[in-house]
Amino acid sequence: MAMGVQERWATCGEAMTGNFEDELSNFMGPTLWSSDLAIFAVHDANNGSHMDMLHATPLCMGIAHERDNVYWTFNGHVGAIDRYDFHADHGPGMHDHSDGSVSRYVQGQVTRVPGVPSHMEFRKQDGQLYIADTGNGRVVKLDTQSGTPSGNLTPVYEPLADASNIQGAVLTEFLAPGLLEQPSGLAWHDDVLFVTDHATSLIHAFGPDGTLLRSLDTGLPTGTLGGITFGPDNRLYFANMRTGSIHRIDP
């Protein structure tokens, strides 16, 4: 999940389809929600309480907010990064997606690990999208201003304002393979990037140049750590995937 603006937030799921299990189309992608509790999980129109939904990212492993109703997703099906703009949402439970757009970047250059989130964060300071490339044991950054449209994205299962492949986008290693085994959650705080390692249950802190600053052994079993974020109290929170609980780290 990723929090947005104006009472909006978005989710994406590790599934091939959001409809029926025998659905032949890979009809899955990010969903836009309202944080208004008078709407979320309460308003029940034709399609529940969601505010919008687009469908070009099966096996989504991560999502990050950029601005307005623009979100980036980790496409685990084809190993790509997909950028979505919902534009104006269609309102609770409706189904008009025709103003939406999707662009696909760096296909085949990132790798999913089943069941392990690959979190991302868009950093406004440098316009880079930081990505936990879990399957390749590294953290990469995508220059979101690089690349040019080159042909239409296919297949697309619904009418959209635009669906494009982006060629020539610049993806570079921020943390090369070696130290991290299965990077999963990541979060920037000031000029420090915190990364969870799902395989070791360690949390690492890196400087803006990728220098390792500190590591914390949580003492939890391997396969525990997932998402990580900072709260408004400036404390670090992370998800325990084994127990379904949230942990807080106090200084």
Phi and psi restraints in degrees (value plus and minus 20) as a CYANA .aco file:
   2 ALA   PHI    -164.2  -124.2
   2 ALA   PSI     108.5   148.5
   3 MET   PHI     -97.1   -57.1
   3 MET   PSI     120.4   160.4
   4 GLY   PHI    -133.0   -93.0
   4 GLY   PSI    -155.0  -115.0
   5 VAL   PHI    -149.1  -109.1
   5 VAL   PSI     143.1   183.1
   6 GLN   PHI      32.7    72.7
   6 GLN   PSI      31.9    71.9
   7 GLU   PHI      39.9    79.9
   7 GLU   PSI      11.0    51.0
   8 ARG   PHI    -138.8   -98.8
   8 ARG   PSI     126.8   166.8
   9 TRP   PHI    -171.6  -131.6
   9 TRP   PSI     144.7   184.7
  10 ALA   PHI    -158.1  -118.1
  10 ALA   PSI     133.6   173.6
  11 THR   PHI    -151.0  -111.0
  11 THR   PSI     140.5   180.5
  12 CYS   PHI    -166.8  -126.8
  12 CYS   PSI     134.4   174.4
  13 GLY   PHI    -145.8  -105.8
  13 GLY   PSI     134.5   174.5
  14 GLU   PHI    -103.6   -63.6
  14 GLU   PSI      57.9    97.9
  15 ALA   PHI    -170.0  -130.0
  15 ALA   PSI     138.3   178.3
  16 MET   PHI    -105.4   -65.4
  16 MET   PSI     -47.5    -7.5
  17 THR   PHI    -166.9  -126.9
  17 THR   PSI     129.2   169.2
  18 GLY   PHI    -118.3   -78.3
  18 GLY   PSI     -15.5    24.5
  19 ASN   PHI    -124.4   -84.4
  19 ASN   PSI    -130.5   -90.5
  20 PHE   PHI    -120.9   -80.9
  20 PHE   PSI     133.2   173.2
  21 GLU   PHI     -82.6   -42.6
  21 GLU   PSI     -44.8    -4.8
  22 ASP   PHI    -119.4   -79.4
  22 ASP   PSI      -4.6    35.4
  23 GLU   PHI     -82.4   -42.4
  23 GLU   PSI     109.6   149.6
  24 LEU   PHI    -100.4   -60.4
  24 LEU   PSI     -46.6    -6.6
  25 SER   PHI    -106.4   -66.4
  25 SER   PSI     123.0   163.0
  26 ASN   PHI    -100.7   -60.7
  26 ASN   PSI      49.3    89.3
  27 PHE   PHI    -115.5   -75.5
  27 PHE   PSI      54.5    94.5
  28 MET   PHI    -164.7  -124.7
  28 MET   PSI     127.8   167.8
  29 GLY   PHI    -197.6  -157.6
  29 GLY   PSI    -185.7  -145.7
  30 PRO   PHI     -96.1   -56.1
  30 PRO   PSI     130.8   170.8
  31 THR   PHI    -141.4  -101.4
  31 THR   PSI     115.6   155.6
  32 LEU   PHI    -120.7   -80.7
  32 LEU   PSI     115.4   155.4
  33 TRP   PHI    -147.0  -107.0
  33 TRP   PSI     144.0   184.0
  34 SER   PHI    -122.1   -82.1
  34 SER   PSI     120.9   160.9
  35 SER   PHI    -108.2   -68.2
  35 SER   PSI     -19.1    20.9
  36 ASP   PHI     -90.1   -50.1
  36 ASP   PSI      95.3   135.3
  37 LEU   PHI     -91.2   -51.2
  37 LEU   PSI     -26.1    13.9
  38 ALA   PHI    -101.0   -61.0
  38 ALA   PSI     -32.4     7.6
  39 ILE   PHI    -132.6   -92.6
  39 ILE   PSI     -72.0   -32.0
  40 PHE   PHI     -81.8   -41.8
  40 PHE   PSI     103.8   143.8
  41 ALA   PHI      41.4    81.4
  41 ALA   PSI      -6.9    33.1
  42 VAL   PHI    -140.2  -100.2
  42 VAL   PSI     -74.2   -34.2
  43 HIS   PHI     -85.2   -45.2
  43 HIS   PSI     104.8   144.8
  44 ASP   PHI    -146.7  -106.7
  44 ASP   PSI      68.5   108.5
  45 ALA   PHI    -111.7   -71.7
  45 ALA   PSI    -167.4  -127.4
  46 ASN   PHI     -82.1   -42.1
  46 ASN   PSI     -55.4   -15.4
  47 ASN   PHI    -149.0  -109.0
  47 ASN   PSI      28.4    68.4
  48 GLY   PHI      51.4    91.4
  48 GLY   PSI    -169.3  -129.3
  49 SER   PHI    -125.3   -85.3
  49 SER   PSI     -15.4    24.6
  50 HIS   PHI     -85.8   -45.8
  50 HIS   PSI     132.6   172.6
  51 MET   PHI    -115.8   -75.8
  51 MET   PSI     -43.5    -3.5
  52 ASP   PHI    -192.1  -152.1
  52 ASP   PSI     145.1   185.1
  53 MET   PHI    -182.9  -142.9
  53 MET   PSI     118.8   158.8
  54 LEU   PHI    -150.4  -110.4
  54 LEU   PSI     143.8   183.8
  55 HIS   PHI    -159.8  -119.8
  55 HIS   PSI      42.0    82.0
  56 ALA   PHI    -154.4  -114.4
  56 ALA   PSI      -2.6    37.4
  57 THR   PHI    -152.8  -112.8
  57 THR   PSI      58.2    98.2
  58 PRO   PHI     -86.7   -46.7
  58 PRO   PSI     134.2   174.2
  59 LEU   PHI      31.1    71.1
  59 LEU   PSI      32.1    72.1
  60 CYS   PHI     -92.8   -52.8
  60 CYS   PSI     109.8   149.8
  61 MET   PHI    -132.7   -92.7
  61 MET   PSI     -28.0    12.0
  62 GLY   PHI    -188.6  -148.6
  62 GLY   PSI     138.5   178.5
  63 ILE   PHI    -170.4  -130.4
  63 ILE   PSI     124.4   164.4
  64 ALA   PHI    -162.3  -122.3
  64 ALA   PSI     123.9   163.9
  65 HIS   PHI    -110.4   -70.4
  65 HIS   PSI     118.4   158.4
  66 GLU   PHI    -123.9   -83.9
  66 GLU   PSI     -81.8   -41.8
  67 ARG   PHI    -186.2  -146.2
  67 ARG   PSI     143.1   183.1
  68 ASP   PHI      23.3    63.3
  68 ASP   PSI    -147.1  -107.1
  69 ASN   PHI    -125.7   -85.7
  69 ASN   PSI      18.9    58.9
  70 VAL   PHI    -124.8   -84.8
  70 VAL   PSI     108.3   148.3
  71 TYR   PHI    -155.8  -115.8
  71 TYR   PSI     128.1   168.1
  72 TRP   PHI    -125.6   -85.6
  72 TRP   PSI     122.1   162.1
  73 THR   PHI    -151.4  -111.4
  73 THR   PSI     132.6   172.6
  74 PHE   PHI    -117.7   -77.7
  74 PHE   PSI      89.3   129.3
  75 ASN   PHI    -106.4   -66.4
  75 ASN   PSI      79.3   119.3
  76 GLY   PHI     -94.7   -54.7
  76 GLY   PSI     -35.1     4.9
  77 HIS   PHI     -92.9   -52.9
  77 HIS   PSI     -65.0   -25.0
  78 VAL   PHI    -135.7   -95.7
  78 VAL   PSI     -13.7    26.3
  79 GLY   PHI      45.8    85.8
  79 GLY   PSI      31.1    71.1
  80 ALA   PHI    -153.5  -113.5
  80 ALA   PSI     149.9   189.9
  81 ILE   PHI    -133.0   -93.0
  81 ILE   PSI     103.7   143.7
  82 ASP   PHI    -131.6   -91.6
  82 ASP   PSI     112.4   152.4
  83 ARG   PHI    -125.0   -85.0
  83 ARG   PSI     108.2   148.2
  84 TYR   PHI    -136.5   -96.5
  84 TYR   PSI     121.4   161.4
  85 ASP   PHI    -145.8  -105.8
  85 ASP   PSI      90.2   130.2
  86 PHE   PHI     -92.7   -52.7
  86 PHE   PSI     -38.1     1.9
  87 HIS   PHI      35.6    75.6
  87 HIS   PSI    -150.0  -110.0
  88 ALA   PHI     -99.9   -59.9
  88 ALA   PSI     110.8   150.8
  89 ASP   PHI     -91.8   -51.8
  89 ASP   PSI     141.9   181.9
  90 HIS   PHI    -111.6   -71.6
  90 HIS   PSI     -17.9    22.1
  91 GLY   PHI      70.8   110.8
  91 GLY   PSI     144.3   184.3
  92 PRO   PHI     -80.0   -40.0
  92 PRO   PSI     102.7   142.7
  93 GLY   PHI      54.7    94.7
  93 GLY   PSI     -11.2    28.8
  94 MET   PHI    -108.0   -68.0
  94 MET   PSI    -190.2  -150.2
  95 HIS   PHI    -167.1  -127.1
  95 HIS   PSI      -5.2    34.8
  96 ASP   PHI    -106.1   -66.1
  96 ASP   PSI      88.4   128.4
  97 HIS   PHI    -128.5   -88.5
  97 HIS   PSI      -9.4    30.6
  98 SER   PHI     -89.1   -49.1
  98 SER   PSI     -34.7     5.3
  99 ASP   PHI    -112.6   -72.6
  99 ASP   PSI     -20.6    19.4
 100 GLY   PHI     -97.1   -57.1
 100 GLY   PSI     136.9   176.9
 101 SER   PHI    -159.3  -119.3
 101 SER   PSI     131.5   171.5
 102 VAL   PHI    -160.0  -120.0
 102 VAL   PSI     119.8   159.8
 103 SER   PHI    -150.1  -110.1
 103 SER   PSI     116.8   156.8
 104 ARG   PHI    -128.9   -88.9
 104 ARG   PSI     109.8   149.8
 105 TYR   PHI    -138.1   -98.1
 105 TYR   PSI     131.6   171.6
 106 VAL   PHI      23.2    63.2
 106 VAL   PSI      27.1    67.1
 107 GLN   PHI     -79.9   -39.9
 107 GLN   PSI     114.0   154.0
 108 GLY   PHI      65.2   105.2
 108 GLY   PSI     -17.4    22.6
 109 GLN   PHI    -124.8   -84.8
 109 GLN   PSI     -26.3    13.7
 110 VAL   PHI    -146.9  -106.9
 110 VAL   PSI     136.4   176.4
 111 THR   PHI    -154.4  -114.4
 111 THR   PSI     112.2   152.2
 112 ARG   PHI    -103.6   -63.6
 112 ARG   PSI     128.7   168.7
 113 VAL   PHI    -134.1   -94.1
 113 VAL   PSI      99.9   139.9
 114 PRO   PHI     -73.4   -33.4
 114 PRO   PSI     111.2   151.2
 115 GLY   PHI      61.6   101.6
 115 GLY   PSI     -20.7    19.3
 116 VAL   PHI    -137.9   -97.9
 116 VAL   PSI      96.9   136.9
 117 PRO   PHI     -80.4   -40.4
 117 PRO   PSI     124.0   164.0
 118 SER   PHI    -135.8   -95.8
 118 SER   PSI      68.8   108.8
 119 HIS   PHI     -95.5   -55.5
 119 HIS   PSI     139.2   179.2
 120 MET   PHI    -159.4  -119.4
 120 MET   PSI     137.6   177.6
 121 GLU   PHI    -166.4  -126.4
 121 GLU   PSI     109.2   149.2
 122 PHE   PHI    -106.3   -66.3
 122 PHE   PSI     102.3   142.3
 123 ARG   PHI    -123.5   -83.5
 123 ARG   PSI      91.1   131.1
 124 LYS   PHI     -85.7   -45.7
 124 LYS   PSI     -47.2    -7.2
 125 GLN   PHI     -80.0   -40.0
 125 GLN   PSI     -55.6   -15.6
 126 ASP   PHI    -145.3  -105.3
 126 ASP   PSI     -17.8    22.2
 127 GLY   PHI      48.0    88.0
 127 GLY   PSI       0.8    40.8
 128 GLN   PHI    -122.9   -82.9
 128 GLN   PSI     124.5   164.5
 129 LEU   PHI    -120.0   -80.0
 129 LEU   PSI      96.2   136.2
 130 TYR   PHI    -112.0   -72.0
 130 TYR   PSI     113.3   153.3
 131 ILE   PHI    -152.3  -112.3
 131 ILE   PSI     109.5   149.5
 132 ALA   PHI    -100.6   -60.6
 132 ALA   PSI      80.5   120.5
 133 ASP   PHI    -105.6   -65.6
 133 ASP   PSI      58.7    98.7
 134 THR   PHI     -78.4   -38.4
 134 THR   PSI     -66.6   -26.6
 135 GLY   PHI     -87.1   -47.1
 135 GLY   PSI     -42.3    -2.3
 136 ASN   PHI    -124.0   -84.0
 136 ASN   PSI     -14.4    25.6
 137 GLY   PHI      42.9    82.9
 137 GLY   PSI      19.1    59.1
 138 ARG   PHI    -170.3  -130.3
 138 ARG   PSI     148.8   188.8
 139 VAL   PHI    -135.8   -95.8
 139 VAL   PSI     109.2   149.2
 140 VAL   PHI    -140.3  -100.3
 140 VAL   PSI     145.3   185.3
 141 LYS   PHI    -151.9  -111.9
 141 LYS   PSI     118.5   158.5
 142 LEU   PHI    -126.3   -86.3
 142 LEU   PSI     105.2   145.2
 143 ASP   PHI     -95.3   -55.3
 143 ASP   PSI      84.3   124.3
 144 THR   PHI     -92.0   -52.0
 144 THR   PSI     -30.9     9.1
 145 GLN   PHI    -114.9   -74.9
 145 GLN   PSI     -22.2    17.8
 146 SER   PHI    -114.5   -74.5
 146 SER   PSI     144.1   184.1
 147 GLY   PHI      70.9   110.9
 147 GLY   PSI     137.3   177.3
 148 THR   PHI    -154.9  -114.9
 148 THR   PSI     128.4   168.4
 149 PRO   PHI     -80.7   -40.7
 149 PRO   PSI     117.2   157.2
 150 SER   PHI    -165.5  -125.5
 150 SER   PSI      63.3   103.3
 151 GLY   PHI      69.8   109.8
 151 GLY   PSI     144.4   184.4
 152 ASN   PHI    -102.9   -62.9
 152 ASN   PSI     125.4   165.4
 153 LEU   PHI     -97.0   -57.0
 153 LEU   PSI     110.7   150.7
 154 THR   PHI    -157.9  -117.9
 154 THR   PSI     131.0   171.0
 155 PRO   PHI    -100.2   -60.2
 155 PRO   PSI     134.5   174.5
 156 VAL   PHI    -144.7  -104.7
 156 VAL   PSI     110.7   150.7
 157 TYR   PHI    -123.0   -83.0
 157 TYR   PSI      -9.1    30.9
 158 GLU   PHI    -175.1  -135.1
 158 GLU   PSI     136.4   176.4
 159 PRO   PHI     -85.3   -45.3
 159 PRO   PSI     110.7   150.7
 160 LEU   PHI    -154.2  -114.2
 160 LEU   PSI     137.0   177.0
 161 ALA   PHI     -88.2   -48.2
 161 ALA   PSI     -53.9   -13.9
 162 ASP   PHI    -180.7  -140.7
 162 ASP   PSI     121.8   161.8
 163 ALA   PHI    -164.7  -124.7
 163 ALA   PSI      88.0   128.0
 164 SER   PHI    -150.7  -110.7
 164 SER   PSI     127.6   167.6
 165 ASN   PHI    -108.2   -68.2
 165 ASN   PSI     118.2   158.2
 166 ILE   PHI    -130.5   -90.5
 166 ILE   PSI     101.1   141.1
 167 GLN   PHI    -125.3   -85.3
 167 GLN   PSI     128.3   168.3
 168 GLY   PHI      59.8    99.8
 168 GLY   PSI      -7.8    32.2
 169 ALA   PHI     -88.1   -48.1
 169 ALA   PSI     126.3   166.3
 170 VAL   PHI    -116.2   -76.2
 170 VAL   PSI      96.1   136.1
 171 LEU   PHI    -136.3   -96.3
 171 LEU   PSI     102.1   142.1
 172 THR   PHI    -146.3  -106.3
 172 THR   PSI     137.7   177.7
 173 GLU   PHI    -102.0   -62.0
 173 GLU   PSI     104.2   144.2
 174 PHE   PHI    -109.4   -69.4
 174 PHE   PSI     -61.4   -21.4
 175 LEU   PHI    -148.9  -108.9
 175 LEU   PSI      90.7   130.7
 176 ALA   PHI     -91.3   -51.3
 176 ALA   PSI     139.2   179.2
 177 PRO   PHI     -78.1   -38.1
 177 PRO   PSI     127.5   167.5
 178 GLY   PHI     123.4   163.4
 178 GLY   PSI     -84.1   -44.1
 179 LEU   PHI     -96.5   -56.5
 179 LEU   PSI     -64.9   -24.9
 180 LEU   PHI    -111.6   -71.6
 180 LEU   PSI     118.0   158.0
 181 GLU   PHI    -115.8   -75.8
 181 GLU   PSI     -73.0   -33.0
 182 GLN   PHI    -157.6  -117.6
 182 GLN   PSI      56.1    96.1
 183 PRO   PHI     -79.1   -39.1
 183 PRO   PSI     117.1   157.1
 184 SER   PHI    -149.5  -109.5
 184 SER   PSI     -96.6   -56.6
 185 GLY   PHI    -106.1   -66.1
 185 GLY   PSI     127.5   167.5
 186 LEU   PHI    -167.3  -127.3
 186 LEU   PSI     130.1   170.1
 187 ALA   PHI    -175.9  -135.9
 187 ALA   PSI     112.2   152.2
 188 TRP   PHI    -107.0   -67.0
 188 TRP   PSI     119.8   159.8
 189 HIS   PHI    -160.5  -120.5
 189 HIS   PSI      95.0   135.0
 190 ASP   PHI      36.3    76.3
 190 ASP   PSI    -139.3   -99.3
 191 ASP   PHI    -132.7   -92.7
 191 ASP   PSI       9.5    49.5
 192 VAL   PHI    -141.3  -101.3
 192 VAL   PSI     110.9   150.9
 193 LEU   PHI    -121.3   -81.3
 193 LEU   PSI     102.1   142.1
 194 PHE   PHI    -121.2   -81.2
 194 PHE   PSI     113.2   153.2
 195 VAL   PHI    -152.3  -112.3
 195 VAL   PSI     111.3   151.3
 196 THR   PHI    -111.6   -71.6
 196 THR   PSI     124.6   164.6
 197 ASP   PHI    -131.7   -91.7
 197 ASP   PSI      91.6   131.6
 198 HIS   PHI     -84.3   -44.3
 198 HIS   PSI     -51.0   -11.0
 199 ALA   PHI    -100.4   -60.4
 199 ALA   PSI     -42.1    -2.1
 200 THR   PHI    -140.8  -100.8
 200 THR   PSI     -31.8     8.2
 201 SER   PHI      41.1    81.1
 201 SER   PSI       8.7    48.7
 202 LEU   PHI    -119.2   -79.2
 202 LEU   PSI     128.8   168.8
 203 ILE   PHI    -135.0   -95.0
 203 ILE   PSI     106.4   146.4
 204 HIS   PHI    -131.3   -91.3
 204 HIS   PSI     127.8   167.8
 205 ALA   PHI    -138.1   -98.1
 205 ALA   PSI     110.1   150.1
 206 PHE   PHI    -145.4  -105.4
 206 PHE   PSI     125.9   165.9
 207 GLY   PHI     -95.9   -55.9
 207 GLY   PSI     152.9   192.9
 208 PRO   PHI     -85.2   -45.2
 208 PRO   PSI     -35.6     4.4
 209 ASP   PHI    -117.9   -77.9
 209 ASP   PSI     -13.6    26.4
 210 GLY   PHI      69.5   109.5
 210 GLY   PSI     -15.1    24.9
 211 THR   PHI     -92.3   -52.3
 211 THR   PSI     112.2   152.2
 212 LEU   PHI     -90.6   -50.6
 212 LEU   PSI     104.3   144.3
 213 LEU   PHI    -117.6   -77.6
 213 LEU   PSI     -70.1   -30.1
 214 ARG   PHI    -175.1  -135.1
 214 ARG   PSI     140.9   180.9
 215 SER   PHI    -154.0  -114.0
 215 SER   PSI     124.8   164.8
 216 LEU   PHI    -142.8  -102.8
 216 LEU   PSI     103.8   143.8
 217 ASP   PHI    -108.1   -68.1
 217 ASP   PSI      91.6   131.6
 218 THR   PHI     -91.7   -51.7
 218 THR   PSI     -37.4     2.6
 219 GLY   PHI      55.8    95.8
 219 GLY   PSI     -13.0    27.0
 220 LEU   PHI    -108.4   -68.4
 220 LEU   PSI     138.9   178.9
 221 PRO   PHI     -81.4   -41.4
 221 PRO   PSI     134.0   174.0
 222 THR   PHI     -81.8   -41.8
 222 THR   PSI     132.4   172.4
 223 GLY   PHI      59.5    99.5
 223 GLY   PSI      -0.3    39.7
 224 THR   PHI    -119.6   -79.6
 224 THR   PSI     -65.1   -25.1
 225 LEU   PHI     -98.4   -58.4
 225 LEU   PSI     116.8   156.8
 226 GLY   PHI    -149.0  -109.0
 226 GLY   PSI    -135.0   -95.0
 227 GLY   PHI     -90.4   -50.4
 227 GLY   PSI     136.3   176.3
 228 ILE   PHI    -164.9  -124.9
 228 ILE   PSI     124.2   164.2
 229 THR   PHI    -179.8  -139.8
 229 THR   PSI     145.4   185.4
 230 PHE   PHI    -123.6   -83.6
 230 PHE   PSI     117.2   157.2
 231 GLY   PHI    -108.5   -68.5
 231 GLY   PSI     155.5   195.5
 232 PRO   PHI     -85.1   -45.1
 232 PRO   PSI     -32.6     7.4
 233 ASP   PHI    -109.0   -69.0
 233 ASP   PSI     -14.8    25.2
 234 ASN   PHI      45.0    85.0
 234 ASN   PSI       0.5    40.5
 235 ARG   PHI    -121.6   -81.6
 235 ARG   PSI     134.2   174.2
 236 LEU   PHI    -111.9   -71.9
 236 LEU   PSI     111.3   151.3
 237 TYR   PHI    -140.3  -100.3
 237 TYR   PSI     121.9   161.9
 238 PHE   PHI    -160.2  -120.2
 238 PHE   PSI     136.3   176.3
 239 ALA   PHI    -110.4   -70.4
 239 ALA   PSI     115.2   155.2
 240 ASN   PHI    -118.1   -78.1
 240 ASN   PSI      87.1   127.1
 241 MET   PHI     -95.3   -55.3
 241 MET   PSI     -36.6     3.4
 242 ARG   PHI    -100.4   -60.4
 242 ARG   PSI     -56.9   -16.9
 243 THR   PHI    -127.3   -87.3
 243 THR   PSI     -30.6     9.4
 244 GLY   PHI      49.6    89.6
 244 GLY   PSI       9.2    49.2
 245 SER   PHI    -136.6   -96.6
 245 SER   PSI     147.5   187.5
 246 ILE   PHI    -134.2   -94.2
 246 ILE   PSI     114.1   154.1
 247 HIS   PHI    -130.5   -90.5
 247 HIS   PSI     127.5   167.5
 248 ARG   PHI    -137.9   -97.9
 248 ARG   PSI     116.3   156.3
 249 ILE   PHI    -124.6   -84.6
 249 ILE   PSI     100.7   140.7
 250 ASP   PHI    -117.9   -77.9
 250 ASP   PSI     123.6   163.6
